[in-house]
């Protein structure tokens, strides 16, 4: 979608994700450990491996979220976001077996009205089918595509709805040391699969980088 020459609205995103799901299903990626997974499980799986979707990665664990905020672009000031539960819908702790079309239904696909949904994002907790999901206390937020200056995730702006903490490059370095040495929150423990293991043992890191002491 990077080379598009048209604005990314809800109907464009919907057409793209539908095509993404169809192509992934054609390749057999909608089966996991002998069972057929739901559309949202498949979207999460595709995003997990690098595909573009509307889903926003979040964590129930603020320390895990802090690690990701600090590890990304270490030379620039970052933001740690906290979204109040009153601003979201949710399926935490229970499955959402609805199909993609059921979730993102509209009266007609020909319509251009982008306000088919309310401006409340939905929180979805995927089943713990991978060690990475468990280690990161992973959840996903999604909503209709927003063109607001606050980003593509649509939510009601208001007092105490969104809290943001700025983290300077200096603070990132300090926080990462505390997270790694005190809480054992580091890349090696947050990505406990073969992809994470290989990356942690790549040329990007020293030979003792994965040792806690």
N, C-alpha and C positions, 0 to 999 in steps of 0.2 A: 504494500500500500504506500510505500515511500515515494514512488514516482507518479502518484495520482496528480491530475491537473484539474481536480474539482474538489470542493469542500467536503470534509469528512463529516457527514451528518448521520443521523440514526439509520436512515434507510440504506445508506452506503455500507455502514458497519454491518447491518443485518445481512445484506446480500453477501458480503465478504465472508462472514462467519458461517453462514449456511453452506457456502461453497467449500470453505475450509473443512467443515465437518463431513461433507459428502466425499471429498477427496481422501480424508483420513480414514473414513469407513471403508472406502474402496480398497485401501491398502491394508485393511484388517486391524487397524490400531484401536478399534472399539471393543476389543477383547482383552481382558486382563485376568490372568490366572484361571482361564477356562470359563469366565463369565462375561456376558455382554455388559459394558458399563454405560451409564447414562450420558446424555449429550454434555452435561456440565462436567462430569468426570473426565470426559474426553477432552473438553476444552482446557481443563486444568492440566491434564497430561501433556497436551500439545504445548501449552505455555511453559510448563516445567522444562520442556526440551527446546525452548527458544522460539516457538511460533508466536506471532502477534495476535492477541485477542483483546477484548475490552476489559478483561478481568484485572483487578488491581490486587497485587499481593499484599496482605497484611498479616499481623501476628497477634495472638492473644497475649504474648509475653512481651512486656515493654523493653526488657533487656535485650531480647532478640531483635526487636525493631531498632533499638539504639545501635546495635552492632551493624546492621545493614546501613543505617544512616551514616555511620562513621566510616565504614569500609569503602563506600562509594565515593569516588572523586575526592580523595583524601586531601588534595591541595586547595579545595574550595569549601566555603561555608555551606553546610547542609541544614535541612530542616527535619525534625522529628514531629510527625503529625499524630494527634490523638483525636479520634472522632467519638463524640458522646453517643451512648447506646440509644438515646431518644431520637437520634437523627437517622436511624437505619431500621430497615426491616431485616428479618433474619431467619436462617434455617440452621442455627448453631445446634449441633448435637443430633440432628435428624436429617435423613436423606431427602433430597429434592429430586424425585424421579420424573418430573415433568420434562417433556421434550423441549428443545430449543424454541420451536414454533409456538408451543403453549406459553412459554415464559414471555416471549417477545411477540405476542400476537398483536395484530392491528386490523382495523376494519377492512383495509385493502392495501395491498403492496404498491398500488399505483399512487396512493395518497402521498403528499409531500409534507403533511403536517408532522412536525417533530415532537409534538406535545402529547403523544399517545399515552405516555406514562407520567406518573407523578414524579416530583423531583426528590424522591427518597431512595437512596441506594439500598441494595439488598446485600446482606452478609451471608455467605455460604461457607460452611465448614466441610471440606472434602473428607471422605472416609480415609482412615490411616492405612493406605495401601502401599506406602513407601516409608522407609525410615526417615527420609528427608522431611516429609510432612509432619511426622511426630516430633522430630528434633526442633523444627522451626515453629511449632504450634501454629501451623499455617492455616489461614483462612483467605477468602477472596471477597472483594467488594465489586459489585457491578451495578450499572444503572443505564438509562438511556444516555446517548452521547450528548454531552453538554458543550456548548461553544462559549461558555462563560470564561472570563479571564482567570478564574481560579483553577481551571483545568477541565478535562473531559469527563470527570466524575460529577454527576449532578447531585447536589445536596442543598438543603436549606441553610443559608447563612444566618447566623444569629448568635446571641450571647451564649457563651459556654458550649456551643455546638462543636467547634473545632479549636483545638489548642495546638500551638506550634512552638517548638523550642529550637532556636538557632544554635548551631554547633560549628564553631570556628575550626579551621585546620588544626590549631594547637590543641583544642579540646578533643577533637577526634582522636589524636594520638594518645592522649591521656586516658580517654574512655576505653579505647581498644585494649590498652594494657590492663586496666582494671577488670574489664570483662573477661579477658583471657586468663589472667592470673588468679582472680578471685572466684569467678563464676564458671570458668572453663567454657565460656562461650567464644568460639573461634571457628574459622572456616572448617577445620577438620571435624569438629563435632556437629556443626550445623548442616554439613553435607555428607552424611554417613553412607555414601554409596560409591560405586566404582568411579563415577564421574568426579565426585568431590575428592576422592582419594587420589586419583591421578592428577587432578589440578593442583592439589595441595603438595604433591610431590613433583611438580613440574619445575622448569627453570625459573619460574617467577619467584621462587622462595628458596631459602637456604636449606641445607641438609638437616638442620636441627629445628626448623620452624614449627614442626608439629609437636615438639616435646614441650610439655607443660613446665617442667623445671630443668 
